Amino acid sequence: MLSLITIMRRNPRKAGLIPGEVVLTFDDGPNLQDNVTPRLLDVLDAHSVKAGFCVVGTQIRKHPDVVKRMYESGHLLINHTQHHEHPIRQNYEVLLNEVLDCDQELAMALNQPGYRSKYFRAPFGIVTLAVRRVTRSLKMTPVLLSHYGWDTRVGPHNCQPIVDQMLQNAKRHGGGIYVFHDGSLCPPKIAKDVWLRSVENRSWVPAAVDQVITELQAEGLRFVVPGDDRVNTTVEEFSAA
């Protein structure tokens, strides 16, 4: 879900990219159902591509070793709150605690007491007054998007059109900032045959990312790390969105 006031900047230049640059981000993980996030990290390692992982505190607590691997592999860890609740339901104090609690989970996973995230992505990409105030008060930089492919609406059986749309967008615009959801916050409590076609099934994401990287690198596009300040809006710009 994306509202009219979101983290979207459809023109990659307005999101801070220069022609030919691509940023990959991954939301709602880490996820070990079908070993999705470790397989995704393997794909990124094989291509020597760094990415941004928008991690959720409750998932960090379940899989701290995966988060530590992300960090040690040079990927950017992006605070995505503790419980991934809809921002419109949260006031400043509630959202502030959500962000700080997620940082506490990161601190424990990385064995770095006092760890503070520099980067933030709002759940559902929605920018509320509370989101603006929290990012401003904590001096956090929001990580933007230039394309949203609605990958959460597809499963392994019908994901290819979403991947093709992302590739077409990147080729047309000469780059962009993209998101896949490697995690699903709804655990599979359904029959196996139904799970294979479920939109909560993220097992297709690593192969899709391998295809995206392979095709875009062949087009001469370059994958850059979201932590590069050129591909992030400033807090002031975000606050005025």
Beta strands, then each sheet from edge to edge (+ up, - down):
strand 1: 21-29
strand 2: 52-55
strand 3: 76-79
strand 4: 119-120
strand 5: 141-142
strand 6: 176-181
strand 7: 222-223
sheet 1: 3+ 2+ 1+ 6+
sheet 2: 3+ 2+ 1+ 7+
sheet 3: 4+ 5+
end
